[in-house]
Amino acid sequence: MKFGQVDHPELIDFTIPPDHPDTAVVLSQYKGGGVPNVYVGCAKWNRQDLKNFYPRGTKDELEYYATQFNSIELNATFYRIFPAEQYQKWYDKTPEGFKFFPKMTNAVSHLRRLNDQVYGIVDEYLQVTSLLKEKLGTIFLQMHNNFNPKNWDRVVRFVEYWPKEFPLALEFRHTDWFTDETVSQELYHLLQENNMANVLVDTAGRRDLMHMRLTNNEAFVRYVGANHETDYPRLDDWVTRLTAWKELGLENIHFFVHQNLELASPLLSAYFIEKLNPALNCGMAIPKTTISPQERLF
């Protein structure tokens, strides 16, 4: 994912901003205190992108990937709605406890931009996506960069239409959703009232998306590394922040690692899991990787 890519990441202030004041208020409604539900994964399992992650002779990439990670941010569903049998294959190839976090099709978010024509598409999408059964995690909707608050009525109708048995996270990228305080507050409250997650995107060129406002008991984080040495201390800071949120009551952490060049995403993920395990006592398996030190970042 090259969204937010910059030429000189060493010049970016990657400090995680302070929490939005209402994040603590939201989390105070939940019990917390125990071991949170933590899912960490990459955005894809494609061998070409995840160079040197798969042992030689691997016959099925998803089957192997699912032995190393407990989840995947399923971006493939953004490009098309797959036939029912494909979802059944994905279900059958993955072990108990594995979860898919699929992206809503771009026919809804980008082509029709939440207009009146999207609802039949949503129904079709959910009909096949539901075949993942208990392995279905939160679905996420990522709107086009130029989808702005002038389309507020479309957002409200979509949120109210969405079947609440399917967890949903929403990602807005137009700057006006966050720079206009009235708009942002209306958006946050709409999501909060409907128990929907507010996606956090940590990428170099769009620090405004680090609004640090949770709207329910889920931290859905899309982390975009810069293929740079700064990637690692950024992950350290996330461990600290997620630990603090856990103490406030957070029970669900969904964290997906991207890079501008994806080859080291498994390595970053393994590093993150190794740091997160003792902090949250979550005991996730640490993925194995054969990426050489020379390939760690570039």
Helices and strands as residue ranges (DSSP letters): G 9-11, H 21-27, E 37-42, H 61-68, E 71-74, G 75-78, H 84-93, E 99-102, H 106-106, I 107-111, H 118-129, G 130-135, E 139-142, G 149-151, H 152-161, E 168-171, H 176-179, H 181-193, E 197-198, E 200-202, G 207-209, E 219-225, H 231-248, E 252-259, G 262-264, H 265-280, G 293-295
